[in-house]
């Protein structure tokens, strides 16, 4: 599989995605579209549209190649510093907003910037688009670590963020909630963890360590994962569910996966020996997906398929983003 084929796979809409956009007329603007998921989500929005609506991807665009690729796929791109309220005010009107801006890595060294990006930027954007439908990406990190046997945190559980990154993400949610209550903004919040593709993600982290003969930490012994294409589809389908107060949904895989078992699978696949450090704890960062399962069609890509694709990609020397997820961190420091 080439990178172009991978991006095509990650940006393929399903019938439910197209149907959701049909009942949400108007242009689509994606704020913070330059990250790991934004480009393929923008391409999916362009592929799912059945009319002449604009799909606009907004970022600082540090990668000119990524910007050009989106333009070639029929997505308009705009450059904007979302921390600048005047620049945000000048962004074009759009009936549908996907908010993806955020900062995770570097929080420990620059907590003030993390709080600014994760709370001030949402305030600028929520104010600018308070009359639009807004899907706001959040994270399962707003939950505390929970006993594995409990099956993961539910959307109605009391938040318990660990560390400044997680706390600032809860702050982001509260900003959008404020605009939903005060200004009747229609919001859907997607609490995502962890999106997987072949260039990054928890499966890549584990597989690479096994492939390189490095020890795998099992301190955070259990995880949920979802194929990034499935997460993209659900996010776009959430536009039809944006409401006041916000609709909130956990977006991840239903299965609770053992990190040790994942490493042992990759070890057998690669013909290597898995090495481990640490000991599994009784709790982990896990999300319950009952609401997602009741609301959306099931994810299309299985764990077996994800594992096999990742293993083949690594064996063939496929390009990687070189950004570890730090899923094993239990102290919330990233």
C-alpha positions in Angstrom: 0.0 0.0 0.0 1.3 3.5 -0.9 0.8 6.6 1.1 -1.6 7.8 -1.5 -3.6 4.6 -1.3 -3.6 4.9 2.5 -4.9 8.4 2.4 -7.6 7.3 0.0 -8.6 4.5 2.4 -8.6 6.9 5.4 -10.8 9.4 3.6 -13.4 7.0 2.1 -17.0 8.0 3.3 -19.7 5.5 3.9 -23.4 5.8 2.9 -24.2 7.1 6.5 -21.6 9.8 6.1 -23.1 11.1 2.9 -26.6 10.9 4.3 -25.6 12.9 7.4 -24.1 15.7 5.3 -27.3 15.7 3.1 -29.3 16.8 6.1 -26.7 19.4 7.1 -26.7 21.8 4.2 -24.1 24.6 3.8 -20.4 24.9 3.6 -18.0 22.9 5.9 -15.0 24.5 7.6 -12.4 22.4 9.4 -10.5 24.4 12.0 -7.1 23.1 12.9 -7.0 20.8 9.8 -3.2 20.5 9.6 -2.8 17.8 12.2 -2.6 14.0 12.0 -6.3 13.5 11.2 -7.4 16.8 9.6 -6.2 16.2 6.1 -8.0 12.9 5.7 -11.2 14.2 7.4 -11.2 17.2 5.0 -10.8 14.9 2.0 -13.6 12.7 3.3 -15.9 15.7 3.6 -15.1 16.7 0.0 -15.8 13.1 -1.2 -19.0 12.8 0.7 -20.6 16.0 -0.5 -23.3 15.6 -3.1 -23.6 19.3 -4.0 -21.4 22.3 -4.7 -20.8 23.2 -1.1 -17.3 24.4 -0.1 -15.1 22.4 2.1 -12.5 24.7 3.7 -9.5 23.5 5.7 -7.9 26.0 8.1 -4.5 25.7 9.5 -1.1 27.5 9.7 0.0 24.9 7.1 3.5 24.2 8.1 3.5 21.6 5.3 3.0 23.1 1.9 2.8 19.6 0.4 -0.2 18.7 2.7 -1.9 21.9 1.6 -1.3 21.2 -2.1 -2.6 17.7 -1.7 -5.9 18.9 -0.2 -6.2 21.5 -3.0 -5.8 18.7 -5.6 -8.6 16.8 -3.7 -11.0 19.7 -4.1 -10.6 21.2 -0.6 -10.0 24.9 -0.2 -7.3 25.9 2.2 -6.9 29.0 4.3 -4.0 30.0 6.6 -5.0 31.4 10.0 -3.5 31.7 13.5 -6.5 30.7 15.5 -5.0 32.4 18.6 -5.6 35.8 16.8 -9.3 36.8 17.4 -9.2 39.3 14.5 -8.0 36.6 12.1 -10.7 34.2 13.3 -13.3 36.9 12.8 -12.3 37.2 9.2 -12.8 33.5 8.4 -15.7 32.8 6.0 -19.1 31.9 7.1 -19.9 28.2 7.2 -23.0 26.3 8.4 -20.9 23.3 9.5 -17.8 23.4 11.6 -15.4 20.6 12.6 -13.1 21.9 15.4 -9.8 20.0 15.6 -7.3 22.5 17.0 -5.5 21.4 20.1 -2.1 20.8 21.7 -1.0 17.7 23.6 2.7 17.2 23.2 5.0 19.7 24.9 2.5 20.4 27.6 4.9 19.6 30.4 7.4 22.2 29.0 4.9 24.8 27.9 1.7 24.5 29.9 0.6 28.1 29.3 0.6 27.6 25.6 -1.3 24.3 25.9 -4.0 26.1 28.0 -4.1 28.9 25.4 -4.6 26.6 22.5 -7.0 24.3 24.3 -9.2 27.0 25.8 -8.7 30.4 24.2 -8.8 29.2 20.7 -12.1 27.3 21.3 -13.5 30.6 22.7 -12.5 32.5 19.6 -14.0 29.8 17.3 -17.1 29.2 19.3 -17.9 32.9 19.3 -17.3 33.2 15.5 -19.4 30.2 14.7 -22.0 30.3 17.4 -24.8 30.1 14.8 -23.3 27.0 13.1 -23.4 23.3 13.8 -20.1 22.5 15.6 -18.4 19.1 16.0 -15.6 19.6 18.6 -12.9 17.0 19.0 -12.1 16.2 22.6 -10.3 13.3 24.2 -10.9 10.4 26.6 -8.2 11.9 28.8 -10.9 14.0 30.4 -11.8 10.8 32.3 -9.8 9.4 35.2 -8.2 6.1 35.1 -10.8 3.5 35.8 -10.8 -0.2 36.8 -10.4 -2.4 33.8 -13.2 -4.6 34.9 -15.6 -1.7 34.8 -15.5 -1.6 31.0 -14.5 2.0 30.5 -15.8 5.5 31.3 -19.2 6.6 30.1 -20.2 10.0 28.8 -22.2 10.8 31.9 -19.4 10.0 34.3 -17.9 12.8 36.3 -14.7 14.0 34.6 -11.4 13.4 36.4 -8.6 14.7 34.2 -5.1 13.7 35.1 -2.5 16.4 34.3 -2.6 19.8 32.7 -3.2 18.5 29.2 -6.3 16.6 30.2 -7.5 19.5 32.4 -7.1 21.9 29.5 -9.1 19.6 27.3 -11.9 19.6 29.8 -11.6 23.3 29.7 -12.1 23.2 25.9 -15.3 21.2 26.4 -16.6 23.7 29.0 -16.0 26.6 26.6 -18.2 24.9 23.9 -20.7 24.0 26.6 -20.9 27.6 27.7 -21.6 28.8 24.1 -24.2 26.1 23.8 -26.0 27.2 26.9 -25.5 31.0 26.6 -25.9 31.4 22.8 -27.8 28.2 22.0 -24.9 27.0 19.8 -25.4 23.5 18.5 -22.4 21.3 19.5 -21.4 17.7 19.4 -18.4 16.6 21.4 -16.3 13.6 20.2 -14.1 12.2 23.0 -11.6 10.3 20.9 -9.0 7.7 22.0 -7.0 6.3 20.2 -7.2 6.8 16.4 -5.0 4.4 14.5 -3.5 4.5 11.0 -0.3 3.0 9.6 2.1 6.0 10.2 1.3 6.5 13.9 -0.8 5.3 16.7 -0.8 2.9 19.6 -0.5 -0.2 17.4 2.5 1.4 15.5 4.1 2.3 18.9 3.8 -1.3 20.1 4.8 -2.9 16.8 7.9 -0.7 16.4 9.2 -1.6 19.8 8.8 -5.3 19.2 10.3 -5.0 15.7 13.3 -3.1 17.0 13.8 -5.4 20.0 12.9 -2.7 22.5 10.9 -3.3 25.7 7.2 -2.5 25.7 5.8 -0.8 28.8 2.7 -2.4 30.2 2.2 0.1 33.0 -0.9 1.3 31.1 -1.8 -2.3 30.4 -5.0 -1.8 28.4 -6.2 0.5 25.6 -9.1 1.1 23.2 -8.3 1.9 19.5 -10.3 2.8 16.4 -9.3 3.1 12.8 -8.8 6.7 11.9 -11.1 6.4 8.8 -13.9 5.2 11.1 -13.2 8.1 13.5 -13.4 10.5 10.6 -16.7 9.1 9.5 -18.3 9.3 12.9 -17.1 12.9 13.4 -18.7 14.0 10.2 -21.9 12.1 11.0 -22.0 13.9 14.3 -22.9 17.2 12.5 -26.5 16.0 12.3 -26.5 15.5 16.1 -25.1 18.9 17.2 -27.4 20.3 19.8 -27.8 22.5 22.9 -26.8 21.2 25.4 -24.0 19.4 23.5 -24.3 15.8 22.4 -21.3 13.9 23.8 -20.0 10.6 22.5 -17.0 8.5 23.1 -15.3 7.6 19.8 -13.1 4.5 20.0 -13.1 0.7 19.6 -15.5 -1.3 21.7 -12.8 -3.9 22.7 -10.5 -3.5 25.7 -7.1 -4.6 24.4 -4.2 -5.9 26.4 -1.0 -4.2 25.5 0.9 -7.3 26.4 -1.3 -9.4 24.1 -0.8 -6.9 21.3 3.0 -7.1 21.7 2.9 -10.9 21.7 0.9 -10.9 18.5 3.4 -8.6 16.7 6.2 -10.7 18.1 4.8 -13.9 16.6 4.0 -12.0 13.3 7.6 -10.7 13.0 9.3 -13.8 14.3 10.8 -12.0 17.2 10.6 -12.1 21.0 8.5 -9.5 22.9 10.2 -7.8 25.9 8.3 -6.0 28.6 8.9 -3.5 31.4 6.6 -2.7 34.2 3.5 -4.5 35.5 -0.1 -4.1 34.5 -2.2 -2.0 36.9 -5.8 -2.6 37.8 -6.9 0.6 36.1 -6.3 2.3 32.7 -7.6 5.1 30.5 -10.6 3.3 28.9 -13.9 4.5 27.3 -17.2 2.7 27.1 -18.7 2.8 23.5 -22.3 1.9 24.2 -23.6 5.3 23.1 -21.5 5.2 19.9 -22.8 1.7 19.1 -26.4 2.7 19.6 -26.0 5.8 17.5 -23.7 5.0 14.6 -23.0 2.1 12.2 -20.3 -0.2 13.4 -16.7 0.7 12.6 -15.6 -0.9 9.3 -12.0 -1.9 10.0 -11.4 -4.7 12.5 -8.5 -5.1 14.9 -7.3 -8.1 12.9 -7.1 -5.9 9.8 -5.4 -3.0 11.6 -2.8 -5.3 13.1 -2.0 -6.9 9.8 -1.8 -3.6 7.9 0.5 -2.1 10.6 2.8 -5.2 10.6 3.1 -5.2 6.8 3.7 -1.4 6.7 6.6 -1.7 9.2 8.1 -4.7 7.5 8.1 -2.9 4.2 9.7 0.3 5.7 6.6 2.5 5.2 7.0 6.2 6.2 6.2 7.1 9.8 5.3 10.3 11.4 7.8 9.7 14.2 5.4 10.9 16.9 4.8 8.4 19.7 1.4 8.6 21.3 2.7 8.3 24.9 -0.2 6.1 25.7 1.7 4.5 28.5 1.9 7.8 30.5 -0.1 7.4 33.7 0.8 10.8 35.2 -0.8 12.9 32.4 2.5 14.5 31.4 3.1 14.7 27.6 
